[in-house]
């Protein structure tokens, strides 16, 4: 889904991907954007989190945007990539 959002000071495009899978506990959401074998990673990457979300997070940062993850155990995952439209 592509949405254009307008704020008082800027305009951005938002790409949203969501699912109704098993979700990710809220306390691990920040960790899933860290590369799987990085020294700063809180938990091992054996849970199936690979390169996808860390790459999307870096793409967002490179384009002055952000990746917003919303999830909890048993509630699926919603990933919103917000990029400046200008």
PEWORA-V323893 format. One record per residue. N is the residue number from 1. RES is the residue in one small letter. PSI is psi as a letter, one per 30 degrees, with the letter a starting at -180 (NA if undefined). OMEGA is omega in radians with two decimals (none if undefined). Layout:
BEGIN
<<N RES PSI OMEGA> <N RES PSI OMEGA>>
END
This chain:
BEGIN
<<1 x k 3.10> <2 x k 3.11> <3 x k 3.00> <4 x k -3.10> <5 x k 3.11> <6 x k 3.03> <7 x l -3.11> <8 x e -3.04> <9 x f -3.11> <10 x l 3.09> <11 x k 3.12> <12 x l 3.02> <13 x k -3.13> <14 x k 3.06> <15 x k -3.07> <16 x k 3.03> <17 x k 3.13> <18 x l 3.08> <19 x l 3.12> <20 x h -3.13> <21 x a -3.05> <22 x f 3.08> <23 x l 3.14> <24 x k 3.09> <25 x k -3.08> <26 x e -3.10> <27 x f 3.13> <28 x f -3.07> <29 x e 3.12> <30 x e -3.08> <31 x f -3.06> <32 x f 3.07> <33 x g 3.06> <34 x k 3.13> <35 x k -3.01> <36 x e -3.08> <37 x g 3.12> <38 x k -3.11> <39 x f -3.09> <40 x g -3.09> <41 x k -3.06> <42 x e -3.09> <43 x l 3.12> <44 x l -3.09> <45 x g -3.11> <46 x f -3.10> <47 x g 3.08> <48 x g 3.11> <49 x j -3.05> <50 x b -3.04> <51 x f -3.01> <52 x e -3.10> <53 x e 3.04> <54 x e 3.12> <55 x e 3.13> <56 x e 3.12> <57 x e 3.13> <58 x e 3.06> <59 x e 3.11> <60 x e -3.14> <61 x e -3.13> <62 x f -3.11> <63 x g 3.12> <64 x h 3.10> <65 x a 3.11> <66 x l 3.06> <67 x k -3.14> <68 x j 3.13> <69 x k 3.08> <70 x k -3.13> <71 x l 2.93> <72 x l -3.10> <73 x k 3.10> <74 x g -3.07> <75 x g -3.12> <76 x a -3.11> <77 x k 3.02> <78 x k 3.12> <79 x k 3.14> <80 x j 3.08> <81 x j 3.14> <82 x k 3.14> <83 x k 3.09> <84 x k -3.13> <85 x f -3.12> <86 x NA none>>
END
